[in-house]
Structures are given as C-alpha cells and as structure tokens.
Amino acid sequence: MPTLTGLPTLWDAAKLLDPDGTSANVAEVLDQDNEMLWDCPFYEGNLPTGTRITTRTGLPAVYWRKLNKGIPESKATTAQVDETTGLLEARSQVDVRVAALNGNTAGFRFNQSKPFMEAMNQKAQYQMLNGTLVGQPEAFSGIAPRFSDLSAPNADNIIDAGGTGANLTSIYLIGWAPDKVYGIFPKGSKAGLTHRDLGEGDAFDDDGNRFRALMDLYTWDLGIALHDWRYVVRIANIDVTALRTNANAGANLIKLMAIAEERIQSLVGVSPAYYMNRTLLAMLRLQLVDAVKNSTLTMEMAGGRRVMFFGEVPVRRVDQLKIGEDRVVAS
C-alpha cells in the first residue's frame, strides 16, 4: 500500500484507469445531495468582506389627537449589521508524468477535480447551516446558531419537537428573497465556485526537492445574510430514534411542518422551501401515506427535475443536516 499523502500517486492514477488504459468513469460514492444550494440566491455584497444590512428595529409612535391639541414627534428605529463572508479554498497538484500515463491528461485532471468540487460543496453547505466563528474566525455564521435559544427574541420561529438525547436533528423552512434571506459574496468578487488552471510549475516533495506538476486552484467566496429572521423557521429537537410511520408516535412531522408555515412571516414574495435530511424525508413520506389517502405530499416537475412538495412548498434533501445536534433549550 503506498504512503498516503496530499498528492495523487501512481496508485491513485491506476484507480482512475480502465483496463484498456483510458480514463475510468468514477463512481462518486461520496457525493451528497445538498439541495439548499439550488434555491439560495446569491448577491454581491456592499463591502469587500461581505455586506452591511439595515434592519427595522422599531416603528414610530402614533397617537390619537384631540382637537386643538398637538402630538409629539416620533420616528422609526433601525440597526445595521455586517454579515461576513468566508473564502473557501483548495489546491491540487499532480506530477506531470502521472497525469500523462493514460494519454488523456485532460480526462485525468477532470476526474481529479470532481472530488475537490464535491468537498467544497459539502463544506459550504455545512457552513451555511451550522457554521460558527468559534475556532474559525475566517469563516461565517450559518443559520442554526442564530436559531438556537428558546428564550431569544426570535424564539417564536423555533419549534421544539420535544426530543432529547444524542440523535436529534432539525427541519428548516426558509423563504429566500433579496431583502429576507440570501447568499452573499464580497464586493468586487464572483459568485460561485471557481476553478483556475495554474498550469505546469515546480512542486516540492517532503524533502524539499522539486518536480514538475500540473496545478489547480479552487475558490469560493460566500456567506449568508439574514436580513429578516421572520423568514426562517427551525423545527428543532427531532429525535429520529422515536420516529414512527404512525404520526401519533414520536414527532408528528406533518403537524410540525403545518405549524412552521404559520410561523414564517409569509410565503408570498419569497421562494420558500423545506430542508431536511434523508432520514426525515423518508419518514415524512411514510407518515403521510399512513395518515391520509389523498396526501398533501406530491411530486411535480420543476426546472426539469422531479421535486417533492408539501402543499405548495418544495421539500429538499440536505445531507449536511446531520443527526446528533445539540438540544435547543432556553438560555
């Protein structure tokens, strides 16, 4: 077995070749479905490090006026918050001789690039949901830490499913819109994952000796802006071990999602969607089948894909919504 390093070896190259020496079609068994990235709109921020948003914090006072009497002046109040972005980056390099083994250097490099892009996809999705700045101030804050206290001002938008223990997870209902919830990238940069072919250059082995390598750089500037917290609802503390196809046992996902639709400020003027992991998605389908013959869960074509809907809201699968979350309680 070859020594595992950060560089593709002949061992790696052999695994990417078919018996006839051509590039193999690799089964990307590590790929995940992180469908939140389908929905989240991204906008250029107004700062080099993210964007500054202004939020209404109070309405002006209004009065009933008596005849021949005046009223005091009043005004609305606002607050400004800076939402930051993070720079997600990865580099790869492969010995030019390794890349040329099968006579299809471009095909080999393409196969090498796919896992890098998938890893960045998973990392970005995790940060959008669960990311904190604790231990990584260069990153950005995700959604979950902002909806993690049942005594916070936004506690009305946190639904406690009642679960305890070590197998908790969440469902999110998010209404995407440019003045509600949206993705951001820094002022003057580009949206999305970018790949730069750095060409051939000198690389160094562990002993500091040079060799020629083909190099690639992958970058992604992104963050998330919570302009109006009323357009996010978190159904927290769902104990997956207590779920049953009979909705009367464990968490009743149907009722919880119906409550969420009443907690979100509005489903009008936004692009709403539910997000859950595949365990909850499977149980939701079973609970609906068990509950009613004419299920509110439907499959429709949208954008050339078959999409599941709960009522009028699409339901997305997000594998980065892990099982094993901390219980959400009042501070």
C-alpha positions in Angstrom: 0.0 0.0 0.0 1.5 3.4 -0.9 2.1 6.1 1.6 -1.0 8.4 1.8 -0.1 12.0 1.1 -1.8 15.1 -0.2 -0.6 14.3 -3.8 -2.0 11.9 -6.3 0.3 8.9 -6.7 0.7 6.2 -9.3 -1.6 4.2 -7.0 -4.3 6.9 -7.4 -3.7 7.1 -11.2 -4.1 3.3 -11.6 -7.5 3.5 -9.9 -8.7 6.1 -12.4 -7.8 3.9 -15.4 -9.9 1.3 -17.1 -8.2 -2.0 -18.2 -7.6 -0.5 -21.7 -5.8 2.5 -20.2 -8.5 5.1 -20.8 -9.9 7.3 -18.1 -12.4 5.5 -15.9 -15.9 6.7 -15.1 -15.5 7.2 -11.4 -18.5 6.2 -9.1 -18.7 9.3 -6.9 -19.9 7.5 -3.9 -19.0 10.4 -1.6 -21.3 12.8 -3.4 -24.2 14.2 -1.3 -27.5 15.9 -2.0 -27.2 19.4 -0.7 -30.2 20.9 -2.4 -30.2 24.2 -0.5 -27.6 25.4 -2.9 -30.3 25.0 -5.7 -32.5 27.6 -4.0 -30.3 30.1 -2.3 -29.9 33.3 -4.4 -26.5 35.0 -4.2 -26.0 38.7 -4.4 -22.9 40.9 -4.4 -22.3 42.5 -1.1 -21.6 46.2 -0.5 -18.4 45.5 1.5 -15.1 43.8 0.5 -15.7 41.4 3.4 -19.4 40.8 3.0 -22.4 43.1 3.2 -24.0 45.6 5.6 -27.7 45.3 6.1 -30.1 47.7 7.7 -32.9 46.2 9.8 -36.0 47.9 11.1 -36.0 47.5 14.9 -38.9 49.7 15.9 -41.9 51.5 14.4 -42.7 55.2 15.1 -45.2 56.0 17.8 -48.6 57.2 16.6 -51.3 59.0 18.6 -54.9 59.8 18.8 -55.1 63.6 18.6 -57.6 65.8 20.4 -58.9 68.8 18.6 -56.8 71.9 19.3 -54.1 69.7 20.8 -50.8 68.6 19.2 -48.9 65.3 19.3 -45.2 64.6 19.9 -42.8 63.8 17.1 -41.7 60.2 16.7 -39.5 58.1 14.4 -38.8 54.6 13.4 -35.6 53.0 14.6 -33.1 50.8 12.6 -29.9 48.9 13.3 -27.1 47.9 11.0 -25.4 44.5 10.9 -22.4 43.4 9.0 -22.7 40.0 7.5 -19.3 38.5 6.7 -18.2 36.1 4.0 -15.5 33.4 4.1 -13.0 32.3 1.5 -13.2 28.6 0.9 -10.1 27.4 -1.0 -8.4 24.2 -2.1 -5.3 23.4 -4.2 -4.4 20.3 -6.0 -1.2 19.3 -7.9 -0.3 16.1 -9.8 3.1 15.0 -11.2 3.0 15.7 -14.9 4.1 12.1 -15.6 1.3 10.7 -13.5 -1.3 12.8 -15.4 0.1 11.7 -18.8 0.0 8.0 -18.0 -3.1 7.2 -20.0 -2.5 9.7 -22.8 -5.5 11.7 -21.7 -4.2 14.4 -19.3 -7.4 16.5 -19.5 -9.6 13.5 -18.6 -7.3 12.6 -15.7 -7.4 16.1 -14.4 -11.2 16.3 -14.7 -11.5 13.2 -12.6 -9.2 14.7 -10.0 -11.2 18.0 -9.9 -14.6 16.4 -9.2 -13.8 15.4 -5.6 -12.4 18.8 -4.8 -15.6 20.5 -6.0 -17.8 18.0 -4.1 -15.8 18.6 -0.9 -16.2 22.3 -1.3 -19.9 21.8 -1.9 -20.3 19.9 1.3 -18.2 22.3 3.3 -20.1 25.3 2.0 -23.5 23.7 2.7 -22.4 22.7 6.3 -21.3 26.3 7.0 -24.5 27.8 5.6 -26.5 25.7 8.1 -24.3 25.1 11.1 -21.3 27.3 10.8 -20.0 29.3 13.7 -17.0 31.6 14.1 -15.8 29.7 17.1 -12.3 28.4 16.4 -12.5 29.7 12.8 -13.0 33.4 12.7 -12.1 33.4 9.0 -15.4 31.6 8.2 -19.0 33.0 8.5 -22.0 32.4 10.7 -24.7 30.0 9.5 -28.4 29.7 10.2 -28.6 27.2 13.1 -26.6 29.3 15.6 -29.0 32.2 15.1 -32.0 29.9 16.0 -30.6 28.0 19.0 -32.1 29.7 22.0 -35.8 29.2 23.1 -35.6 32.4 25.1 -34.2 34.6 22.3 -36.3 37.3 20.6 -36.7 35.0 17.6 -37.8 32.1 19.7 -41.3 32.2 18.1 -39.6 30.8 15.0 -38.1 27.9 16.8 -40.5 24.9 17.2 -39.5 22.4 19.8 -40.3 18.9 18.7 -39.7 17.6 22.2 -36.8 15.3 21.5 -33.9 14.6 23.9 -30.8 12.6 23.7 -28.0 12.2 21.2 -30.0 11.6 18.0 -31.5 15.0 17.4 -31.9 16.8 14.1 -33.8 19.7 12.6 -36.1 20.8 9.7 -35.8 24.3 8.3 -38.4 26.3 6.4 -36.7 29.2 4.6 -38.2 32.0 2.5 -35.5 33.1 0.1 -35.6 36.7 -1.2 -33.1 39.6 -1.6 -34.4 41.5 1.4 -35.2 38.5 3.5 -32.6 35.6 3.5 -30.0 35.2 0.8 -26.4 34.3 0.0 -23.7 36.9 -0.4 -20.3 37.2 -2.0 -17.8 40.1 -1.4 -18.0 43.3 -3.3 -15.9 43.0 -6.5 -15.7 39.2 -6.5 -17.5 36.5 -8.3 -20.4 34.3 -7.3 -20.0 30.5 -7.1 -17.2 28.0 -7.1 -14.4 29.0 -9.5 -11.5 26.9 -10.8 -8.2 28.2 -12.1 -5.9 26.1 -14.1 -2.5 27.3 -12.8 -0.7 25.3 -15.5 2.6 23.5 -15.0 5.0 24.6 -12.3 7.6 23.5 -9.7 6.2 21.5 -6.8 8.1 20.2 -3.8 8.3 16.8 -2.2 8.6 16.2 1.5 12.3 16.6 1.3 12.1 19.9 -0.4 13.2 18.6 -3.8 11.5 19.9 -6.9 9.4 18.1 -9.5 7.1 19.4 -12.3 3.4 19.3 -11.6 0.1 20.4 -13.0 -1.6 22.7 -10.5 -5.2 23.8 -9.9 -6.8 26.3 -7.6 -10.4 26.1 -6.4 -12.0 29.1 -4.6 -15.5 30.1 -3.4 -16.3 33.3 -1.6 -19.6 33.1 0.2 -21.7 33.9 3.2 -25.3 34.1 4.2 -27.3 37.3 5.1 -30.3 37.1 7.5 -32.0 40.3 6.6 -35.3 39.4 8.2 -35.2 36.5 10.7 -39.0 36.0 10.4 -38.5 34.2 7.2 -36.7 31.3 8.8 -38.4 28.6 10.9 -36.4 25.9 12.6 -38.1 22.7 13.8 -35.6 21.6 16.3 -35.1 18.7 18.7 -36.5 16.0 16.4 -35.4 12.6 17.9 -35.0 10.3 14.9 -35.0 7.2 17.1 -38.5 8.0 18.3 -40.0 8.5 14.8 -42.6 6.0 13.7 -44.7 5.7 10.5 -47.7 6.3 12.7 -47.6 10.1 13.3 -49.2 9.6 16.7 -45.9 8.2 18.0 -42.7 10.3 18.2 -42.6 13.6 16.3 -45.6 14.3 14.0 -43.7 15.8 11.1 -46.9 16.7 9.3 -48.2 18.8 12.1 -44.8 20.4 12.8 -44.5 21.4 9.2 -48.0 22.8 9.2 -47.2 24.9 12.3 -44.0 26.1 10.6 -46.0 27.5 7.7 -47.9 29.6 10.2 -44.8 30.8 12.0 -43.0 32.1 8.9 -43.9 35.7 8.2 -45.2 34.9 4.7 -44.9 32.5 1.9 -45.7 35.3 -0.6 -43.0 37.3 -2.3 -40.3 34.7 -1.4 -39.1 31.3 -2.7 -39.9 29.0 0.2 -38.5 25.5 0.7 -38.2 22.9 3.4 -34.8 21.3 4.2 -34.3 18.0 5.9 -32.0 15.0 5.8 -32.9 11.8 4.0 -33.9 10.0 7.2 -36.6 12.6 8.0 -37.6 12.8 4.3 -38.3 9.0 4.2 -40.3 9.2 7.5 -42.3 12.1 6.3 -43.4 10.2 3.2 -44.4 7.2 5.3 -46.3 9.3 7.9 -48.2 11.0 5.1 -49.1 7.7 3.4 -50.2 6.3 6.8 -52.2 9.4 7.7 -54.2 10.2 4.6 -55.1 8.6 1.2 -55.1 12.0 -0.6 -51.6 13.0 0.6 -50.5 16.7 0.8 -47.1 15.4 -0.4 -46.9 15.5 -4.2 -44.2 15.0 -6.8 -44.1 17.6 -9.6 -41.7 18.6 -12.4 -39.9 21.9 -11.7 -36.9 23.1 -13.7 -36.6 19.8 -15.4 -36.4 17.9 -12.2 -38.9 15.9 -10.2 -39.5 17.8 -7.0 -41.4 16.8 -3.8 -43.9 19.3 -2.5 -45.6 19.6 0.9 -48.7 21.6 -0.1 -47.2 24.3 -2.2 -43.7 24.3 -0.7 -40.9 22.2 -2.2 -39.1 19.8 0.1 -35.4 19.5 -0.3 -32.9 16.9 0.8 -29.8 18.2 2.6 -27.3 15.6 3.7 -25.3 18.1 5.7 -28.3 18.3 8.1 -26.7 15.8 10.5 -28.1 13.6 13.2 -26.6 14.4 16.5 -27.3 18.1 17.0 -27.2 19.7 20.4 -30.6 20.1 22.0 -32.1 23.6 21.6 -33.2 24.9 25.0 -33.8 28.3 26.7 -30.6 30.0 27.9 
